[in-house]
Amino acid sequence: MLKKLSDLELNTIDSLFIKNMKMSVNAMQNIEELLEMIVKDNSYVMSKYQDKLLNSRTKNWISKIEKLSKEQPTFLA
C-alpha cells in the first residue's frame, strides 16, 4: 500500500526537485558558454582541446547513462 506523504515531505521533495532543476539549467548554460567560447576562440590551444572538452566528455557519459537507466527509472533532460 502506498503511503500518503505529509505536507512537509511534499515540500521537501518539491524543494529538492527545484534545486536539482536549477543546477541542471546552470550546468547546461555553462556547457553552452564553454562551447561558445571554444567556437569563437580559434586559438591553437582551444582547438587542440575542443575534442577532449566536449566530444570525449559526451561519449564518456553515454555508457554511464545507459547503465543508470537500466538499473532504475531515470529522467534525463
PAZAPA-4460 file (N, C-alpha, C; in steps of 0.05 Angstrom, whole numbers, plus 32768, in hexadecimal, padded with zeros to 4 digits):
% residues 77
    n_x    n_y    n_z   ca_x   ca_y   ca_z    c_x    c_y    c_z   seq   type   mol
   8011   7FE8   8000   8000   8000   8000   8012   8019   8000     1      M     A
   800A   802C   7FF0   801A   8045   7FEF   8014   8057   8007     2      L     A
   8029   8063   8011   8027   8075   8028   8021   8091   801E     3      K     A
   800E   809F   802B   8008   80BA   8024   801E   80CC   8030     4      K     A
   8029   80DD   8020   803F   80EE   8029   8033   8106   8038     5      L     A
   8041   810F   804D   8039   8126   805C   8040   813F   804C     6      S     A
   8035   8156   8054   803B   816F   8046   8058   8176   8048     7      D     A
   8065   8170   805F   8081   8175   8063   8091   8164   804F     8      L     A
   808A   814B   804D   8098   8139   803A   8095   8143   801D     9      E     A
   807D   814B   8016   8078   8155   7FFB   8087   816F   7FF6    10      L     A
   8088   8181   8009   8097   8199   8006   80B5   8194   8004    11      N     A
   80BF   8180   8013   80DB   8179   8011   80E1   816E   7FF5    12      T     A
   80D0   815C   7FEC   80D4   8151   7FD1   80D3   8167   7FBC    13      I     A
   80C0   8179   7FBE   80BE   818F   7FAB   80D7   81A0   7FAC    14      D     A
   80E0   81A6   7FC3   80F8   81B7   7FC6   8111   81AA   7FBA    15      S     A
   8114   8190   7FBF   812A   8181   7FB3   8128   8180   7F95    16      L     A
   8110   817C   7F8B   810C   817B   7F6E   8113   8195   7F61    17      F     A
   8109   81AB   7F6D   810F   81C6   7F62   812D   81CC   7F63    18      I     A
   813A   81C4   7F79   8157   81C9   7F7C   8166   81B9   7F66    19      K     A
   815E   81A0   7F62   816B   8190   7F4D   8166   819B   7F31    20      N     A
   814E   81A4   7F2C   8149   81B0   7F12   815A   81C9   7F0D    21      M     A
   815C   81DA   7F22   816D   81F2   7F1F   818A   81EA   7F1A    22      K     A
   8194   81D6   7F28   81AF   81CD   7F23   81B2   81C2   7F07    23      M     A
   819E   81B4   7EFD   81A0   81AA   7EE1   81A0   81C0   7ECD    24      S     A
   818F   81D4   7ED1   818F   81EB   7EBF   81A9   81FA   7EC0    25      V     A
   81B4   81FE   7ED8   81CE   820C   7EDA   81E4   81FC   7ECC    26      N     A
   81E4   81E2   7ED0   81F8   81D1   7EC3   81F6   81D3   7EA5    27      A     A
   81DD   81D2   7E9A   81D9   81D4   7E7D   81E3   81EF   7E73    28      M     A
   81DD   8204   7E82   81E6   821F   7E79   8204   8220   7E79    29      Q     A
   8211   8214   7E8D   822E   8214   7E8D   823A   8204   7E76    30      N     A
   822D   81EE   7E6E   8237   81DE   7E58   8233   81EF   7E3E    31      I     A
   821C   81FC   7E3B   8217   820D   7E24   822B   8224   7E22    32      E     A
   8232   8230   7E39   8245   8245   7E3A   8261   823B   7E32    33      E     A
   8268   8223   7E3C   8282   8217   7E35   8283   8212   7E17    34      L     A
   826E   8207   7E0C   826E   8202   7DEF   8271   821C   7DDF    35      L     A
   8262   8230   7DE8   8263   824A   7DDA   827F   8256   7DDC    36      E     A
   828C   8254   7DF3   82A7   825E   7DF6   82BA   824F   7DE4    37      M     A
   82B7   8234   7DE2   82C9   8224   7DD1   82C5   822B   7DB4    38      I     A
   82AC   822E   7DAC   82A6   8233   7D90   82B0   824F   7D88    39      V     A
   82AD   8263   7D9A   82B5   827E   7D94   82D4   8281   7D94    40      K     A
   82E1   8272   7DA6   82FD   8274   7DA9   830B   8260   7D97    41      D     A
   8316   8268   7D82   8323   8256   7D6F   8340   8251   7D75    42      N     A
   8348   8258   7D8D   8364   8254   7D95   836C   8237   7D94    43      S     A
   8385   8232   7D91   838F   8216   7D90   8388   8206   7DA9    44      Y     A
   838B   8212   7DC0   8387   8204   7DD9   836A   81FB   7DDB    45      V     A
   8357   820D   7DD5   833B   8205   7DD8   8333   81F0   7DC3    46      M     A
   833C   81F4   7DAB   8335   81E0   7D96   8342   81C5   7D9C    47      S     A
   835A   81C6   7DA9   8367   81AD   7DB0   8357   819D   7DC4    48      K     A
   834A   81AA   7DD7   833C   819C   7DEC   831E   819B   7DE9    49      Y     A
   8313   81A5   7DD3   82F6   81A5   7DCF   82EC   8188   7DD0    50      Q     A
   82F9   8176   7DC3   82F0   815A   7DC2   82EE   814E   7DDE    51      D     A
   8303   8153   7DEF   8303   8148   7E0A   82EE   8156   7E1B    52      K     A
   82EB   8170   7E18   82D8   817F   7E29   82BB   8179   7E23    53      L     A
   82B5   8174   7E0A   8299   8170   7E03   8292   8154   7DF9    54      L     A
   829F   814C   7DE4   8298   8132   7DD8   829E   811A   7DE9    55      N     A
   82B6   8119   7DF4   82BD   8102   7E05   82AC   8101   7E1E    56      S     A
   82A7   8118   7E29   8297   811A   7E42   827B   810F   7E3C    57      R     A
   826F   8116   7E26   8255   810C   7E1F   8255   80EE   7E1B    58      T     A
   8269   80E4   7E0C   826B   80C8   7E07   826F   80B8   7E22    59      K     A
   827D   80C3   7E34   8282   80B6   7E4E   8268   80B4   7E5E    60      N     A
   8256   80C7   7E5B   823D   80C7   7E6A   8229   80B2   7E5F    61      W     A
   822B   80AC   7E45   8217   809A   7E39   8216   807F   7E47    62      I     A
   822D   8073   7E4D   822D   8059   7E5B   8222   805B   7E77    63      S     A
   8228   8071   7E84   821E   8075   7EA0   8200   8078   7E9F    64      K     A
   81F6   8087   7E8C   81D9   808C   7E8A   81CB   8071   7E83    65      I     A
   81D6   8062   7E71   81CA   8048   7E6A   81C9   8036   7E83    66      E     A
   81DE   8035   7E92   81DF   8024   7EAA   81CA   802D   7EBF    67      K     A
   81C9   8047   7EC4   81B7   8052   7ED8   819A   804D   7ECF    68      L     A
   8194   8050   7EB6   8178   804D   7EAD   816F   8030   7EAD    69      S     A
   8182   801D   7EAC   817B   8001   7EAE   8177   7FF9   7ECB    70      K     A
   8184   8007   7EDE   8183   8000   7EFA   816A   800A   7F07    71      E     A
   8161   8022   7EFF   814A   802E   7F0C   813D   8042   7EF9    72      Q     A
   8124   804A   7EFE   8117   805E   7EED   8128   8078   7EEE    73      P     A
   812D   8083   7ED7   813F   809A   7ED5   8133   80B0   7EC4    74      T     A
   8135   80C8   7ECE   812B   80E0   7EBF   8143   80EF   7EB5    75      F     A
   8145   80F4   7E9C   815B   8103   7E90   8150   811B   7E82    76      L     A
   815C   8132   7E86   8153   814A   7E78   816B   8158   7E6B    77      A     A
***
